[in-house]
Amino acid sequence: MQVSFQGLGWKVRLQQRATYYFLTLVKEVILGNALKRGDELFYYLVTCNKRKAIIIFLDGKGRPGEDIVKARGHSFVISK
């Protein structure tokens, strides 16, 4: 997998509330991409150069050719 970085990065701590964990997006990413409440973001766990990473698609579309099946809450399962 080839991943190129655009010179922007940030550090976010994993947070726990009650019995679940969550990550938050920084305000600059939300404003810069005109995201609003109800927009869907697709998170994918990936491996890049033998390192684990997360890719987030901000346009409300998943990867082409994949069927996304809702598993529970905001979680989803991908089938090709």
ABEGO torsion letter per residue (X at the ends): XBBBBAGBBBBBBBBBBEABBBBBBBAAAAAAAGBBBGBBBBBBBBBBGGBBBBBBBAAGBBBBGBBBBBABEABBBBBX
